[in-house]
Amino acid sequence: MSEKLEISFNSPQCGWMSVGFSAGAKEFHTTTAHAPHEEALAELLGILSNLFGADDFEKTLKWNRDPEAYDFVFHKNGSRTQLEIIEYPTEDRETRTAEKVFSYEGGTREISKAFYETFRQLYAEREADEFEQNWRQPFPLDEFQNFENKIKNQGQ
């Protein structure tokens, strides 16, 4: 049996956000920037919502830390989903310099629920944390509500 996936996106500060992924002994923590991938949070929520549709798909979310760049790759096969985080030294994303820094495979519902918990917390604390000012982007409310509806319709 695989270890439980835990995800944390901490309150943004000055356009940066700390993100973390852990499952048992596997951990990955970094900071991410609001630019140049301004729609990263909305795109991530869209990918997560799409996990409830197709049986098989692969989607990649591009994000960065500057100068490092990341691909969050989601592979869905039936009721299983794999998340891989690939790190590149620069935004050029040269495959020869790529390094897989985290991977996790589990049930699609389990992975979705782990992301939902962290987005729910970001949403609940968005005003107290001055999310929009500190992230320099609006909270992706429509995408969050769509994802939340998908989670609730799945009995999560």
Buried (B, 14 or more C-beta within 10 A) or exposed (E): EEEEBBBBBBBBEEBBBBBBBBBEEEEBEBBBBBEEBBEBBBBBBBBBBBBBEEEEBEBBBBBBBEEBBBBBBBBBEEEEBBBBBBBBEEBEBEEEEBEEBBBBBBBBBBBBBBBBBBBBBBBEEBEEBEBEEBBBBEBBEEBBEBBBEBBEEEEE
